[in-house]
């Protein structure tokens, strides 16, 4: 087993960001099985290196972790070989993310953070919002995303 400093050096910034979110959502340290699942998802979807993570995805998750809202932003075309579609589908397996892939849009709900992440494949935009600031009226994709259950 490598010394702790070597093991830490192999963790990408994006992986650490995801682990931080899960830790905060659970309120406890993340167990090895969850870390292994996150690593497998990142490896399988080509996001295991920070240079393969599109900037907008990093910004989306950083905003969720930091509990800061992002106004609607255009989702640029990915300049990477990463499989973004599969990433969000696979992320549904990591319960603390409460990720729901609706097809045309994806929702990530972090209840302990009080945050909602949303991106539209159809309209190529992304945003984050405080859960309390999103209406429950079902009149928009983002309000539908707030209410959508698994």
Sine and cosine of phi, psi and omega as CSV:
sin_phi,cos_phi,sin_psi,cos_psi,sin_omega,cos_omega
0.00,0.00,0.74,-0.67,-0.04,-1.00
-0.94,0.34,0.45,-0.90,0.07,-1.00
-0.86,0.51,0.45,-0.89,-0.06,-1.00
-0.80,0.59,-0.60,0.80,-0.02,-1.00
-0.93,0.38,-0.55,0.84,0.06,-1.00
-0.95,0.32,-0.66,0.75,0.01,-1.00
-0.89,0.46,-0.68,0.74,0.00,-1.00
-0.90,0.43,-0.54,0.84,-0.03,-1.00
-0.93,0.38,-0.38,0.93,-0.02,-1.00
-1.00,0.05,-0.09,1.00,0.00,-1.00
-1.00,0.06,0.83,-0.56,0.04,-1.00
-0.96,0.28,0.29,-0.96,0.05,-1.00
-0.88,0.47,-0.63,0.78,-0.01,-1.00
-0.92,0.39,-0.69,0.72,0.05,-1.00
-0.86,0.51,-0.69,0.72,0.00,-1.00
-0.90,0.44,-0.61,0.79,0.05,-1.00
-0.87,0.50,-0.73,0.69,0.02,-1.00
-0.90,0.44,-0.65,0.76,0.03,-1.00
-0.90,0.43,-0.65,0.76,0.04,-1.00
-0.87,0.50,-0.69,0.73,0.00,-1.00
-0.89,0.46,-0.74,0.68,-0.01,-1.00
-0.89,0.46,-0.68,0.73,0.03,-1.00
-0.85,0.52,-0.73,0.68,0.01,-1.00
-0.91,0.42,-0.65,0.76,0.00,-1.00
-0.91,0.42,-0.64,0.77,-0.02,-1.00
-0.98,0.18,-0.44,0.90,-0.06,-1.00
0.97,0.22,0.16,0.99,-0.01,-1.00
-0.61,-0.79,0.32,-0.95,0.11,-0.99
-0.86,0.51,0.53,-0.85,-0.02,-1.00
-0.97,0.23,0.71,-0.70,0.02,-1.00
-0.99,0.17,0.27,-0.96,-0.10,-1.00
-0.87,0.49,-0.54,0.84,-0.01,-1.00
-0.91,0.41,-0.63,0.77,0.02,-1.00
-0.93,0.36,-0.68,0.73,0.05,-1.00
-0.87,0.49,-0.69,0.73,0.02,-1.00
-0.89,0.46,-0.64,0.77,0.01,-1.00
-0.91,0.42,-0.69,0.73,0.04,-1.00
-0.87,0.49,-0.72,0.69,0.01,-1.00
-0.87,0.48,-0.67,0.75,0.01,-1.00
-0.89,0.45,-0.70,0.71,0.03,-1.00
-0.86,0.51,-0.75,0.66,-0.02,-1.00
-0.88,0.47,-0.68,0.73,0.00,-1.00
-0.91,0.41,-0.76,0.65,-0.04,-1.00
-0.89,0.47,-0.55,0.84,-0.08,-1.00
-0.99,-0.15,0.14,0.99,0.08,-1.00
0.96,0.29,0.46,0.89,-0.01,-1.00
-0.90,-0.44,0.36,0.93,-0.07,-1.00
-0.99,0.16,-0.09,1.00,0.05,-1.00
-0.83,-0.55,0.72,-0.69,-0.05,-1.00
-0.83,0.56,-0.52,0.86,-0.01,-1.00
-0.95,0.30,-0.16,0.99,0.06,-1.00
-0.99,-0.14,-0.13,0.99,-0.01,-1.00
-1.00,0.05,0.90,-0.44,0.04,-1.00
-0.84,0.54,0.63,-0.77,-0.05,-1.00
-0.82,0.57,-0.59,0.81,-0.04,-1.00
-0.92,0.38,-0.54,0.84,0.02,-1.00
-0.94,0.33,-0.67,0.74,0.05,-1.00
-0.87,0.49,-0.71,0.71,0.00,-1.00
-0.88,0.47,-0.66,0.75,0.02,-1.00
-0.85,0.53,-0.78,0.63,-0.05,-1.00
-0.95,0.32,-0.56,0.83,0.06,-1.00
-0.90,0.43,-0.66,0.76,0.05,-1.00
-0.89,0.46,-0.67,0.74,0.04,-1.00
-0.89,0.46,-0.72,0.69,-0.01,-1.00
-0.88,0.47,-0.67,0.74,-0.07,-1.00
-0.99,0.11,-0.02,1.00,0.01,-1.00
0.83,0.55,0.70,0.71,0.03,-1.00
-0.88,-0.47,0.72,-0.69,0.00,-1.00
-0.98,0.19,0.53,-0.84,0.11,-0.99
-0.90,-0.44,0.76,-0.65,0.14,-0.99
-0.90,0.44,0.31,-0.95,0.03,-1.00
-0.83,0.56,0.78,-0.62,-0.01,-1.00
-0.78,-0.63,0.57,-0.82,0.04,-1.00
-0.93,0.37,0.69,-0.73,0.04,-1.00
-1.00,0.01,0.94,-0.35,0.00,-1.00
-0.93,0.36,0.40,-0.92,0.09,-1.00
-0.87,0.50,0.69,-0.72,0.00,-1.00
-0.92,0.40,0.68,-0.73,0.07,-1.00
-0.95,-0.30,0.71,0.70,-0.08,-1.00
-0.55,-0.83,0.30,-0.95,0.07,-1.00
-1.00,-0.01,0.09,1.00,-0.02,-1.00
-0.89,0.46,0.52,-0.85,0.01,-1.00
-0.99,-0.13,1.00,0.04,-0.08,-1.00
-0.89,0.45,-0.67,0.74,-0.03,-1.00
-0.86,0.51,-0.74,0.67,0.00,-1.00
-0.92,0.39,-0.57,0.82,0.00,-1.00
-0.83,0.56,-0.77,0.64,-0.04,-1.00
-0.94,0.34,-0.56,0.83,0.09,-1.00
-0.91,0.42,-0.70,0.71,0.01,-1.00
-0.91,0.41,-0.56,0.83,-0.03,-1.00
-0.90,0.43,-0.34,0.94,0.06,-1.00
-0.87,0.49,-0.38,0.92,0.00,-1.00
-0.97,0.23,-0.21,0.98,-0.01,-1.00
-0.97,-0.23,1.00,-0.07,-0.19,-0.98
-0.76,0.65,-0.66,0.75,-0.06,-1.00
-0.86,0.51,-0.35,0.94,0.02,-1.00
-0.98,0.19,-0.27,0.96,-0.05,-1.00
0.64,0.77,0.83,0.56,-0.05,-1.00
-1.00,-0.02,0.72,-0.70,0.04,-1.00
-0.77,-0.64,0.88,-0.47,0.02,-1.00
-0.99,-0.13,0.97,-0.26,-0.06,-1.00
-1.00,0.08,-0.17,0.99,-0.04,-1.00
0.96,-0.27,-0.93,0.36,0.03,-1.00
-0.98,0.19,-0.41,0.91,0.03,-1.00
-0.56,-0.83,0.30,-0.95,0.00,-1.00
-0.78,-0.63,0.67,-0.75,0.05,-1.00
-0.86,-0.50,0.66,-0.75,0.14,-0.99
-0.83,-0.56,0.87,-0.49,-0.03,-1.00
-0.90,-0.43,0.84,-0.54,0.02,-1.00
-0.92,-0.40,0.99,-0.13,-0.13,-0.99
-0.92,0.40,-0.66,0.75,0.00,-1.00
-0.93,0.36,-0.52,0.85,0.07,-1.00
-0.98,0.20,-0.35,0.94,-0.06,-1.00
0.94,0.34,0.54,0.84,-0.11,-0.99
-0.81,-0.58,0.46,-0.89,0.08,-1.00
-0.79,-0.61,0.80,-0.60,0.12,-0.99
-0.96,-0.29,0.61,-0.79,-0.09,-1.00
-0.55,-0.84,0.69,-0.72,0.22,-0.98
-0.61,-0.79,0.56,-0.83,-0.04,-1.00
-0.96,-0.28,0.86,-0.51,0.11,-0.99
-0.95,0.31,-0.63,0.78,-0.06,-1.00
-0.90,0.43,-0.69,0.72,-0.06,-1.00
-0.97,-0.25,0.03,1.00,0.08,-1.00
0.80,0.60,0.82,0.57,0.12,-0.99
-0.65,-0.76,0.26,-0.97,0.06,-1.00
-0.61,-0.79,0.38,-0.93,-0.01,-1.00
-0.31,-0.95,0.29,-0.96,0.18,-0.98
-0.74,-0.68,0.44,-0.90,-0.01,-1.00
-0.47,-0.88,0.41,-0.91,0.14,-0.99
-0.95,0.32,0.69,-0.72,-0.03,-1.00
-0.81,0.58,-0.63,0.77,-0.02,-1.00
-0.92,0.39,-0.34,0.94,-0.03,-1.00
-1.00,-0.02,-0.04,1.00,-0.01,-1.00
-0.98,-0.19,0.81,-0.58,-0.02,-1.00
-0.90,0.45,0.45,-0.89,0.07,-1.00
-0.99,-0.17,0.34,0.94,-0.15,-0.99
-1.00,0.08,-0.16,0.99,0.04,-1.00
0.93,0.37,0.33,0.94,-0.04,-1.00
-1.00,-0.04,-0.03,1.00,0.04,-1.00
-0.60,-0.80,0.28,-0.96,0.04,-1.00
-0.85,0.52,-0.63,0.77,-0.06,-1.00
-0.94,0.33,-0.58,0.81,0.06,-1.00
-0.95,0.32,-0.58,0.81,0.12,-0.99
-0.89,0.47,-0.64,0.77,-0.01,-1.00
-0.90,0.44,-0.59,0.80,0.02,-1.00
-0.88,0.48,-0.64,0.76,-0.11,-0.99
-1.00,0.04,-0.34,0.94,-0.09,-1.00
-0.86,0.52,0.83,-0.56,0.04,-1.00
-0.99,-0.12,0.33,-0.94,0.04,-1.00
-0.92,0.39,0.00,0.00,0.00,0.00
